[in-house]
Amino acid sequence: GKGKGSGPRGPVIKTAVNMILRKTAPVLAFTSARRVDGGTGAINVLLQG
């Protein structure tokens, strides 16, 4: 999710997932999902086929 209980550190899991996706070879792109698909608490990932 958005890490609402993370306090001043911000969203710990979302930040970690962002860093991991940037370093993962088959990941071509990723972005926060549309509101109807989960909003900023969800991520769309484009993988190399």
Secondary structure as UniProt FT lines:
FT   TURN            4..5
FT   HELIX           7..9
FT   HELIX           12..23
FT   TURN            25..26
FT   STRAND          27..32
FT   HELIX           35..37
FT   HELIX           39..41
FT   STRAND          43..47
//
